[in-house]
Amino acid sequence: MKPIESKIYPEVLTIASILLALGAATCQRNLVWKSETSLWLDAVKKAPWNDRAYVNLGNEHLKNRLWNEAIGEFKKAIEINPRRYSGYYNLAIAYEGMGMLNEAIEHYQKALNIKPDLLEAIVNLGTIYLQKNQIDDAITQYGKALNIKPDLPEAHWNLGLAYEKKGLVREAIREFEDFLRLRPGDAPMVIARINKLKTFH
């Protein structure tokens, strides 16, 4: 459940490069940029129309588990740019952090309406459905994730858990074995679970 972070945006590097080239690292600027949070607070103050800056500020709040502050920033980003899928995705993370699972589902789905192959949103949505015991919905989401990235260990493990809850032992074992192939370092835990399934079923 990782936010879409500012580091992936090339514009951030471009702005930093321009400032460096212009020799703009004054004492005042150094104080403003003392932290990532202060950097993005300064950015939204100077460019309140910049939806990306609000997303990045919200991400800083997420890192500090300041859920309400993060939600406020993501809502501002979406208000400026309703097509900003990362705003919906990260808003869903904040709602999930607060235990507001229905709101999280709603916003993961909104992110996926814009970017249907957003793997993190698909997996997180499946995980919420698993928590809510909506097993068939969870299975559907993990299947979508594995269609996009067949070697995603988390999807295999969680799909195995979903099959196990549904009583589909053979399918669960298959997914746990796929997980084991991808994560051999977790062998003791996985082998124990597989053996337990074989023993009791």
N, C-alpha and C positions, 0 to 999 in steps of 0.2 A: 504494500500500500504506500507507494512512493509518489510524492507530488511530481508533476512535470516542472522541472527546475529551470531557473534562468540560464544555467550553463549551456543549454541546448540552443539558445537563441543567438545567432551570429551577430545580431544588432548590438548585443551587449559588448561583444569584443570590438566591434567597429567603434562604438562610442568611446570605449576605453582607449583604443589606439589613437583616435583623434585627439583626445585630451592629453595623452602622453606626448604626441607629436607637437602639440601646441605649448607644451610645458605648463599645463594648467594645474599641476599638483601643488597648489598653494597651501599654506598652513590651514586656512579656513576650509578648503576642500578636504584636506586630510581629516579634519575634525568631523565633517559631514559624513565621510566615507569610513568612519571608524569601524562600522559593522555593516553587514549586508542589509540589515533592517534600516539603518540610517541612510544608506545609499538609496534604497527604493523609496523611503519616505521623502527624500529630497527630490527624487525623480517625479513622483506624482504631484508634488507641490509645484514643480517647475513646468510639468507637462500633464495637466489633469485630464487631457484627452487621450492619453497613452494607456490603452487597455492592458498591454503587456506589462507595463510597470506595476499596475494594480495586481496582476496575477503573481508577479514575482514578490511583491510585498506580502501578499497573502501567503505565499509559500514560506516566507521567513516566519510568519506567525504560526504556520503549521508545524514547522520544525520545533518551535517552542511550545507547542500544544495549546496555543491561544486560539481556541476554536472560534469564538465569537468574532474576534478581530479578523481572523482569516476569512470567515464567511462574509463579513462586510466588504472586504477588499475584492473578493471574487464576484460579489454581486455588482459592485461598481464596474468591474471589467466587462461583465456580461451586458450591463446596461449600455455601455459604450459600444461594444461589439458583440451582438447576439450570436455571431458565428465563431466566437472564440471557444473552441472545444475544451481547451485546457482550463478555462474558467469553470465550466460545468464539472469537469473531471475532478479538479481539486476541491471544488465546493462539495462534491460527493464525499471526498475523503474527510473533509471537516465534519460533515454531518455524521459520517460513520464513526469518527472519533468521539462524537458526543452521544453515540448510541441511537441516533435518529435514523434508523435503518430504512424506513419508507422514503424519507427525503433523500437519503443516499441513493437508493434505487432509482428514484425519479431523475436525479442529476447524472448518474452514470448513463442512463438511457438517453438523456439529452445529448451527452457527449458523443454517444455512439450514433445518434441520428446524424451528426455532423461528420464524424469520422468512424465509420463502421468497423474498421480494422484496428481500433485502439485496444491493443491486447490487454493492457493493464486494467482498463475499465471492464472488459469481458470477464477476466479472472476475478476481479473484485466483486463484480455482480454475482458471479457464481458462488463466491464465498458467502455473501450475504444470504443468498437463497438457501445455502446449506445450513447456515445458522438458524434460519427461520423454518427449517425443516420442509422447505419447498424443493423436494429432492429432484423431481423431474425438471424443474426450471434450472437447478444447479447443473444437472447432467447436460442439458442443452447448452449452457454457457461454456462449460469446460470442453465440450465437443467442438464448439466454435473456435475456442482458443487453440485447440490442438490442430484444427484445420489450417490455422494461420501459422502456428509454430509447433510442429509435431514433437519436437524434443524439449518441450517446456516441462521441467520436472514438477513444478507446483501444480500444474494442471493435471498431470497423471496421478499425483498423490491425492489431490482433492476429489478427482473423479473416482478414484478407488474408494475413498471414504463414502462418497455418495452411493456408489453401487453396493457397498457393504451395508449401509443403512436401508437400502431397498431390498436387501436379501439376495442380491445377485452376486454370489460368492465367486464364481468362475471369472466374471468380468472384473470384480474387485481385485482378485489375485493378479490378473493380467496387467492391470494398471499399476499395482504395487511393484510388479516385476519390471515394468518399463521404468518406473521411478528408480529402482535399484540399479538398473543399467546406466542411468544418467547420473545417479548420485551414489556411487559405490561406497563412499565414505560413511553413508548412513546404514550400512548393511545390517548391523546387529538389530536395530529397531525394526527395519523392514522385514527381515527374515522372521523375527519373532511374531510380527503381525500376520505374516503369510502362514506360518505354522499354526498359529491360533485359529485362523480361519479354516485351515485344512482339518484341524482336530475336532472342532465343534460343529462342522457341517459335513 
